Amino acid sequence: MRKDDLYITVPSFFRCPITLDVMKSPVSLCTGVTYDRSSIQRWLDSGNNTCPATMQVLQTKDLVPNYTLQRLIQIWSDSVRTQRSDTESNRVNSVNHDQVRELIKQFVNDFRVHSELEMNSDRLSKLLAFSEESAENLRFVASVAAESDFLAILTSFLVHNPKNLKVVEKIVPLWKMLLVEQGSLSKIGKANDIYPAIIFALRHGSSKLKMEMSKALEFITSTDSEAKSSLSENSDLYSVLLSFSTINSDWNPDLMEVSVSCLISLAMLRKNRVKLVKAGAVKSVGKALSTAEMGTGLTDKVLRLLELISTCKEGRLELCNDGDCVQAIVKKVLKVSNEATEHAVTILWSLCCLFRDHRAQESVAKSNGMAKILLLLQSNCSPAVRQMAADLLKVFRVNSKAVSCLSTSYDTKTTHIMPF
């Protein structure tokens, strides 16, 4: 078989024990063994009264449909068909190096003549498929593109036609890959020029386009300080990225993770942290942290973002006003990862020790924070985390003593005035 042929491994429990073929209509005998209906029916019709796999005598010859297994086989079959279709599609679209050079040359020439990309959609699809096959292919396309205005043309189209989502959706995946290979947006244009296309795609594009554009933005904000500084001046960018943290039927944890990565990059500039607070970052990601089922990677990033926000006065104030968010942060200590624990403890230390906010301290106490702190001190945490945990423990011990003194004083006074 050729290297691009599809090898299929059939799960053993999808096979009929008699024919070893994938079952079309799985049914179970009283012994609990499942067979394909046609195969076991032939066995029984031949006068056999035993289970072929176990050779146990059958108390009953009733056949019970195994609908759960049938659904699993159907899902697996659909997946195999999709893989076959994708493989065949890749073969049809497959091109060699000389053809790649010719495709890019024709693309650039057509654009110079017609100033439009609709006619080049097929070429874009072939170039994208070729680039996705391997890192070597991507580097080759990038090297050929660097010899012409190919990447600049893609960028120019995005700048001047941001609302043409049909074409934009085809351009962005390849544009993003070449941008990463090129290394900087500033080399091919100004960040503010591409900003309208980024925002429009994030707001109105399909889920696939939103993901691709978010990944492109993540790369830009994490590698290009000039572009990041320019883009961060646009207030709409924060609200659009935060909209992906809203928990509803369309919530996509992968998209939220990429968008939070973008926000972290933006928040590395201290001046942007207040902008994030004003855009509602604490309320948005805080609610997601307390209500959504998040993976380790996303939880780590959300806590990192909140940690950055907690370094500014406005961010600490907003966090202290959100008791649910503080309690959610406490719950993540020692529950997700070492990284998540470190971010969470840093936030709590900032609110309870540095800012000494009583509302935050109460929220920590309500969520059994003292027990978490004691466990943390006994764990194999870093020296920095251990010191912050010790500081937190001192704060809560002082508060506990103060409450105890007040309570004792009150009881003494009460006892003194009570008549006997």
C-alpha positions in Angstrom: 0.0 0.0 0.0 1.1 3.6 -0.7 2.2 5.6 2.4 -0.9 7.9 2.1 -3.3 4.9 2.1 -5.6 4.6 5.1 -5.0 1.7 7.4 -8.1 0.8 9.5 -7.9 -1.0 12.9 -11.2 -2.5 13.8 -11.9 -2.7 17.6 -12.2 -6.4 18.5 -15.6 -6.0 20.3 -17.0 -4.7 17.0 -16.4 -8.0 15.3 -18.8 -10.9 15.3 -17.1 -13.9 17.2 -18.3 -16.2 14.4 -17.4 -14.4 11.2 -14.9 -11.9 12.6 -16.6 -9.2 10.4 -17.9 -5.9 11.8 -21.4 -6.5 13.1 -24.3 -4.9 11.3 -27.0 -5.9 13.8 -25.5 -6.9 17.1 -27.6 -9.1 19.4 -26.8 -10.8 22.7 -27.6 -14.3 23.9 -28.5 -15.2 27.5 -24.8 -15.9 28.1 -24.0 -12.2 27.6 -22.0 -12.8 24.4 -22.9 -10.6 21.4 -23.0 -11.7 17.8 -24.2 -10.4 14.4 -27.9 -11.3 14.1 -27.5 -13.1 10.7 -24.5 -15.2 11.9 -26.0 -16.4 15.2 -29.4 -17.0 13.6 -27.8 -19.4 11.1 -26.0 -21.2 14.0 -29.3 -21.7 15.9 -31.2 -22.7 12.7 -28.7 -25.4 12.2 -29.9 -27.1 15.3 -27.3 -25.9 17.8 -28.4 -25.1 21.3 -25.1 -23.8 22.7 -23.3 -20.4 22.7 -20.5 -20.6 20.1 -18.1 -18.7 22.1 -18.5 -20.3 25.5 -20.2 -23.6 24.5 -22.7 -23.2 27.3 -26.1 -24.7 26.8 -28.6 -22.0 26.1 -31.5 -21.8 28.6 -33.3 -19.6 26.0 -32.7 -18.8 22.3 -34.0 -15.3 22.6 -31.9 -12.6 20.8 -31.7 -9.3 22.6 -30.7 -6.3 20.4 -27.5 -4.5 21.7 -28.4 -0.9 20.8 -25.5 0.6 22.7 -23.0 -1.4 20.7 -24.8 -0.7 17.5 -24.6 3.1 18.1 -20.8 2.8 18.9 -20.3 0.9 15.7 -22.2 3.5 13.7 -20.1 6.4 15.2 -16.9 4.5 14.4 -18.1 3.8 10.9 -18.9 7.4 10.2 -15.5 8.4 11.5 -13.8 6.0 9.2 -15.8 7.3 6.2 -14.7 10.8 7.1 -11.1 9.8 7.3 -11.3 8.1 3.9 -13.0 11.2 2.4 -10.3 13.5 3.8 -7.5 11.2 2.5 -9.0 11.1 -1.0 -9.4 14.9 -0.9 -5.8 15.4 0.0 -4.7 13.1 -2.9 -6.8 15.2 -5.3 -5.4 18.5 -4.0 -1.8 17.2 -3.6 0.8 19.3 -5.4 4.6 19.2 -5.8 7.2 22.0 -5.3 7.1 23.1 -8.9 3.3 23.3 -8.9 3.5 25.3 -5.6 5.7 27.9 -7.3 3.4 28.1 -10.3 0.3 28.4 -8.1 1.8 31.3 -6.1 3.0 33.0 -9.4 -0.5 32.7 -10.9 -2.1 33.9 -7.7 0.0 37.0 -7.6 -0.4 37.8 -11.3 -4.2 37.3 -11.2 -4.5 39.6 -8.2 -2.4 42.3 -9.9 -4.7 42.2 -12.9 -8.1 41.7 -11.3 -7.5 42.9 -7.7 -9.7 40.1 -6.3 -9.3 36.7 -4.7 -12.6 34.9 -5.5 -11.1 33.3 -8.6 -8.1 32.0 -6.6 -10.0 30.0 -4.0 -9.1 26.7 -5.5 -5.4 27.7 -5.5 -5.6 28.8 -1.9 -7.2 25.5 -0.9 -4.4 23.5 -2.6 -1.7 25.7 -1.0 -3.3 25.3 2.4 -3.5 21.5 2.1 0.1 21.4 0.9 1.3 23.6 3.8 -0.6 21.6 6.4 1.0 18.3 5.4 4.3 19.0 7.1 6.6 21.7 8.6 8.9 21.3 5.6 6.1 22.1 3.2 5.1 25.2 5.2 8.6 26.4 5.1 8.8 25.9 1.4 5.6 27.8 0.8 6.9 30.6 3.1 10.2 30.8 1.2 8.4 31.0 -2.2 6.0 33.6 -0.8 8.9 35.7 0.5 10.1 36.0 -3.1 6.9 37.6 -4.2 4.1 39.8 -2.7 2.0 36.8 -1.8 1.7 37.3 1.9 1.4 41.1 1.4 -1.5 40.5 -1.0 -3.3 38.2 1.5 -2.8 40.9 4.2 -4.0 43.6 1.8 -7.2 41.7 1.0 -7.9 41.3 4.7 -7.3 45.0 5.3 -9.6 46.2 2.5 -12.3 43.4 2.5 -12.9 42.4 6.1 -16.6 41.8 5.5 -16.0 39.3 2.7 -16.1 36.4 5.1 -16.5 33.8 2.4 -13.0 34.6 1.1 -11.6 35.7 4.5 -12.3 32.2 5.9 -10.2 30.6 3.1 -7.4 33.2 3.5 -6.9 33.3 7.3 -5.6 29.7 7.9 -2.8 30.1 5.3 -2.2 33.8 6.2 -1.8 32.7 9.9 0.7 29.9 9.0 2.8 32.1 6.8 2.7 34.9 9.4 4.1 32.5 12.0 6.8 31.4 9.6 7.6 35.0 8.6 7.9 35.9 12.3 6.3 39.4 12.5 3.2 41.3 11.4 5.2 44.6 11.4 7.3 43.4 8.5 4.3 43.4 6.1 2.1 46.2 7.4 0.8 48.2 10.4 -1.2 46.4 13.1 -3.9 49.0 13.1 -4.5 48.4 9.4 -5.4 44.8 10.0 -7.3 45.5 13.2 -10.8 45.9 11.6 -10.5 42.5 9.8 -9.5 40.9 13.1 -12.4 42.3 15.0 -15.0 41.6 12.3 -13.8 38.0 12.0 -13.9 37.5 15.7 -17.4 39.0 15.9 -19.1 37.6 12.8 -17.1 34.7 11.5 -17.8 31.0 11.8 -16.5 29.1 14.8 -13.6 27.9 12.6 -12.7 31.4 11.5 -12.9 32.7 15.0 -10.5 30.0 16.1 -8.0 30.6 13.3 -8.1 34.4 13.8 -7.7 34.0 17.6 -4.6 31.9 17.0 -3.2 34.5 14.6 -3.8 37.2 17.2 -2.2 35.0 19.9 0.9 34.8 17.8 0.9 38.5 17.1 0.5 39.6 20.7 3.0 37.2 22.1 5.8 37.8 19.6 5.5 41.3 18.1 5.8 44.0 20.8 5.2 46.8 18.4 2.0 45.3 17.0 0.8 44.3 20.6 1.3 47.9 21.8 -0.7 49.2 18.8 -3.5 46.7 19.0 -3.9 47.1 22.8 -5.1 50.7 22.3 -8.3 49.4 20.7 -10.8 48.9 23.6 -13.2 46.7 21.5 -10.5 44.0 21.4 -10.9 43.2 25.1 -14.7 42.9 25.0 -14.6 40.7 21.9 -12.0 38.3 23.4 -13.8 38.2 26.7 -17.1 37.3 24.9 -15.6 33.9 24.3 -15.7 33.3 28.1 -19.4 33.6 28.3 -20.9 30.3 29.3 -23.8 29.4 27.0 -24.7 26.8 24.4 -22.1 28.1 22.0 -19.2 28.1 24.5 -16.1 26.6 23.1 -13.3 25.8 25.7 -10.6 25.6 23.0 -11.6 29.1 21.7 -11.7 30.5 25.2 -8.2 29.1 25.9 -6.8 30.8 22.9 -8.6 34.1 23.7 -7.3 34.0 27.3 -3.8 33.5 26.0 -4.2 36.7 23.9 -5.5 38.5 26.9 -2.5 37.4 29.0 -0.2 38.7 26.3 -2.0 42.0 26.3 -2.0 42.1 30.1 1.8 41.8 30.2 1.7 45.5 29.5 0.7 47.0 32.9 -1.3 49.8 31.3 -3.6 47.2 29.8 -4.7 45.6 33.0 -7.0 48.5 33.9 -8.5 48.3 30.5 -9.2 44.6 31.1 -10.9 45.4 34.4 -13.1 48.0 32.7 -14.0 45.5 30.0 -15.4 43.2 32.7 -12.6 40.6 32.7 -13.1 39.7 36.4 -16.8 39.1 36.1 -16.5 37.2 32.8 -13.6 34.8 33.5 -14.5 34.6 37.1 -18.0 33.2 36.3 -16.5 30.8 33.9 -14.0 29.6 36.5 -16.8 29.0 39.1 -19.4 27.4 36.8 -17.7 25.7 33.7 -15.9 22.4 33.4 -12.4 23.4 32.4 -9.3 21.4 31.5 -6.0 22.0 33.2 -4.5 24.2 30.5 -7.5 26.6 30.4 -7.7 26.7 34.3 -4.0 27.6 34.5 -4.4 30.4 32.0 -7.5 31.8 33.6 -5.8 32.0 37.0 -2.7 33.5 35.4 -4.9 36.2 33.8 -6.6 36.9 37.2 -3.2 37.0 38.8 -2.0 39.7 36.4 -5.3 41.6 37.0 -4.8 41.4 40.8 -1.5 43.4 40.5 -3.5 46.7 39.9 -5.6 48.5 42.4 -8.7 48.4 40.2 -8.3 44.7 39.6 -8.0 43.9 43.3 -11.1 46.0 44.1 -13.1 44.1 41.4 -11.9 40.8 42.7 -12.8 41.6 46.3 -16.3 42.6 45.1 -16.8 39.2 43.5 -17.0 36.7 46.4 -17.9 33.8 44.0 -14.8 34.4 42.0 -12.6 34.4 45.1 -14.2 31.2 46.4 -13.6 29.6 43.0 -10.0 30.5 43.2 -9.6 28.9 46.6 -11.2 25.7 45.3 -8.5 25.4 42.6 -5.7 25.3 45.1 -4.1 21.8 45.2 -6.8 20.6 42.7 -5.6 21.3 39.2 -1.8 21.6 38.9 1.2 23.2 40.6 1.0 26.1 38.2 -2.6 26.7 39.0 -1.9 26.5 42.7 0.8 29.0 42.5 -1.4 31.5 40.5 -4.3 31.0 42.9 -2.1 31.5 46.1 -0.5 34.6 44.6 -4.0 36.1 44.0 -5.2 35.3 47.5 -2.0 36.7 49.0 -2.4 39.9 47.0 -6.0 40.3 48.2 -5.8 39.2 51.8 -2.2 40.1 52.8 -1.2 43.0 50.5 -4.6 44.6 50.0 -5.9 43.3 53.4 -9.5 43.3 52.2 -11.9 41.9 54.7 -14.4 40.8 52.0 -11.8 38.7 50.3 -10.7 37.2 53.7 -14.4 36.3 54.5 -14.7 34.6 51.1 -11.6 32.6 51.6 -12.8 31.6 55.1 -16.3 30.5 53.7 -14.6 28.2 51.2 -12.6 26.4 53.8 -9.5 28.3 52.8 -7.7 27.8 56.1 -7.7 24.0 55.6 -6.3 24.5 52.1 -3.5 26.8 53.4 -2.5 24.3 56.1 -2.4 21.4 53.5 -0.3 23.7 51.3 2.2 24.2 54.0 2.6 20.5 54.3 2.9 19.9 50.6 6.0 20.0 48.4 5.3 23.5 47.1 7.9 26.1 46.0 9.5 28.3 48.6 7.7 31.4 47.2 4.3 29.6 47.5 5.2 28.4 51.0 6.0 31.9 52.2 2.8 33.3 50.8 0.8 30.5 52.5 2.5 31.3 55.8 1.6 35.0 55.4 -2.0 34.0 54.7 -2.0 31.8 57.8 -0.8 34.7 60.0 -3.6 36.9 58.7 -6.3 34.4 59.4 -4.8 33.6 62.9 -4.8 37.3 63.8 -8.4 37.7 62.6 -9.4 34.6 64.5 -7.8 35.9 67.7 -9.5 39.3 67.2 -12.9 37.7 66.8 -12.3 35.5 69.8 -11.3 38.6 72.0 -14.4 40.5 70.9 -16.6 37.4 71.6 -15.1 37.0 75.1 -15.5 40.7 75.9 -19.1 40.7 74.8 -19.8 37.6 76.9 -18.2 39.2 79.9 -20.2 42.3 79.6 -23.4 40.4 79.0 -22.8 38.2 82.0 -22.1 41.3 84.2 -25.4 43.0 83.5 -27.6 39.9 83.7 -29.7 39.8 86.8 -29.6 36.7 89.0 
